[in-house]
Amino acid sequence: MTQEFVIGIAQRAILVTLKLSAPILSFALLTGVLVSLFQAMTQIQELTLALVPKILAVILALVLFGPWMLRVIVEFTSELFTNLPHYVI
């Protein structure tokens, strides 16, 4: 196994991680901006007002994108396990 081969596997793993985290982080970011704007307009500075909507947004993102995320990670893992004999040589 060459250095380039290992770097290629690591690069694919990082890309899969970025793909999987993007929807959740996007929902949390958008919710955080909207809540911050609401707090700035109303001058309500309550910590739970900022935290609870973000948690709900992350849960919503997991419900919406969960099947797709599971499919992506299963495909990547099965590809790794299928090609395992080629990696060892």
Buried (B, 14 or more C-beta within 10 A) or exposed (E): EEEEEEEEBEEEEEEBEEBBEEBBEEBBEEBBEEBEEEBEEEEEEEEEEBEEBBEEBBEEBEEEBEEEBEEBBEEBEEEEEEEEEEEEE
